[in-house]
Amino acid sequence: MSFDSLGLNPDILRAVAEQGYVEPTPIQQQAIPAVLQGRDLMASAQTGTGKTAG
């Protein structure tokens, strides 16, 4: 899966690529679509899995 397939805004996709991210982590794959649908989200994942990439 790629970030392109998650339905992100082109500006966000560009920023993600500029930061060197190539593919989303499992937590990102599950969380991003839910957030884009406006759903509330409570998630848990191990440290280093991309929850607060920046």
C-alpha positions in Angstrom: 0.0 0.0 0.0 1.2 3.5 -0.7 0.3 6.9 0.7 -1.3 7.7 -2.8 -3.9 5.0 -2.2 -5.1 6.6 1.1 -6.9 9.5 -0.6 -4.7 12.2 0.9 -4.6 15.8 -0.4 -1.9 16.3 -3.1 -0.2 18.9 -0.8 0.0 16.4 2.0 1.3 13.7 -0.4 4.0 16.0 -1.5 5.0 16.9 2.1 5.1 13.2 3.0 7.3 12.4 0.1 9.6 15.4 0.9 10.1 13.9 4.4 11.2 10.6 2.8 8.2 8.5 3.8 7.5 5.8 1.1 4.7 3.6 2.5 2.4 4.0 5.5 2.8 1.9 8.6 0.0 -0.5 9.6 -1.4 2.0 12.1 -1.3 4.7 9.4 -3.0 2.4 6.9 -5.9 1.8 9.3 -6.2 5.3 10.9 -5.9 7.7 7.9 -9.0 6.4 6.0 -11.1 6.6 9.2 -9.9 10.1 10.0 -10.6 11.2 6.4 -14.2 9.9 6.8 -14.6 12.2 9.8 -14.7 9.3 12.3 -13.4 9.5 15.8 -10.4 7.4 16.5 -8.7 5.9 19.4 -5.6 3.9 18.4 -2.7 2.2 20.1 0.5 1.0 18.5 4.1 0.4 19.5 6.7 3.2 19.7 8.2 4.0 16.3 5.1 3.1 14.2 4.4 6.5 12.8 1.6 7.8 15.0 3.2 11.3 15.4 5.5 11.5 12.4 7.1 14.9 12.0 
